[in-house]
Amino acid sequence: MKKLDPEVIDYYNEEVVKMIAEKYGYNLMDALREFVFSKTHEMLEDEDCGLTLYGAGAILEIWEAEKITGDPCNSIYIRGE
């Protein structure tokens, strides 16, 4: 696994965590915890997965697909629909 550049991860952490907090009413620390300990974040950290092709909004949708179905690969972005 080739780890993504920390500055890129920090960007996504900041943007996606803000969106999670706003949409779901979490405080920032809880939103960060939810995101960082997700399969979506694990995939984001792996440069070979290519999730950086997507913006923060798409990453949020992938995370939401994971929360609903248990698998981020159920996202329309990853399935390619």
SVG drawing of the C-alpha trace seen along z (x, -y; Angstrom):
<svg xmlns="http://www.w3.org/2000/svg" viewBox="-28 -22 32 26">
<polyline fill="none" stroke="black" stroke-width="0.4" points="0.0,0.0 1.4,-3.4 0.4,-6.0 -1.1,-9.2 0.7,-12.5 -0.2,-13.7 -1.1,-17.2 -3.7,-15.7 -5.1,-13.5 -5.3,-16.6 -7.3,-18.5 -9.8,-15.7 -10.1,-15.2 -10.8,-18.9 -13.4,-19.2 -15.2,-15.9 -15.3,-16.2 -16.9,-19.7 -19.5,-18.2 -20.2,-15.3 -20.5,-17.6 -22.9,-20.0 -25.1,-17.3 -25.4,-15.0 -25.0,-17.4 -21.8,-15.9 -19.3,-18.0 -16.0,-18.2 -14.2,-15.6 -16.9,-13.0 -17.1,-13.7 -13.4,-13.2 -13.5,-10.0 -16.3,-8.7 -14.4,-9.5 -10.9,-8.5 -11.9,-5.1 -13.9,-4.2 -13.1,-1.9 -13.6,-5.0 -10.7,-6.8 -8.5,-3.7 -9.1,-3.6 -8.5,-7.3 -5.1,-6.9 -4.1,-4.2 -2.9,-6.1 -3.5,-3.1 -7.3,-3.2 -7.5,-6.5 -10.1,-8.2 -8.3,-11.5 -9.8,-11.6 -13.0,-12.7 -13.8,-15.9 -14.7,-16.1 -18.4,-15.8 -18.0,-12.5 -15.9,-11.2 -18.7,-12.2 -21.1,-10.2 -18.8,-7.2 -18.6,-7.4 -22.4,-7.6 -22.7,-4.5 -20.4,-2.7 -22.4,-3.9 -25.7,-2.7 -24.5,0.6 -21.3,1.4 -19.2,1.2 -17.9,-1.9 -17.7,0.0 -21.5,-0.3 -21.2,-4.0 -22.3,-5.1 -18.8,-6.7 -17.0,-3.4 -19.6,-1.2 -19.4,-3.6 -23.2,-4.2"/>
</svg>
